[in-house]
Amino acid sequence: MVSGAAGAVGSLVGQLSKLKGAKVVGIAGSAAKCAWMKDKLGFDKVINYKTQDVQQEIASFAPQGITGYFDNVGGPVTDAVLMNARNNARFAICGSISEYDDNWSGQRNWNMILMRRISVQVSLSLSLSLSLSLSLSLSLSL
């Protein structure tokens, strides 16, 4: 399962997952993006979060729950995914596009991480990379 799946990162994650043999569900916000993911990238299922009930669409495609999720968006989409996670699922958190406008609502269903024993991994941020390279250049100049 990939949110923001029609973007640069999400589309790459989906394609790499397909190459590894996974069934891939991509979530995006337009009919054109969904058609592209399905027709050109070969995703098994696409969900338009603007016109479809994400939680219900996931449940119908994966009634036993999903086992992996690459999150680019956070917000209500991730809440829907959390409610459809299988025990011991693995989540990679990459971004939270839904809250970049400073209109934060937070996740409502984070308790599912505990209840379903979900493993969560977060990618490094750009600021960490910048501070690391800065400290390396300072140590070299001393």
Secondary structure, DSSP 4 states (H G I P E B T S, - for coil): -EETTTSHHHHHHHHHHHHTT---EEEESSHHHHHHHHHTS--SEEEETTTS-HHHHHHHH-TT-EEEEEESS-HHHHHHHHTTEEEEEEEEE---GGGTTS-----S-THHHHHTT-EEEEPPPHHHHHHHHHHHHHHHH-
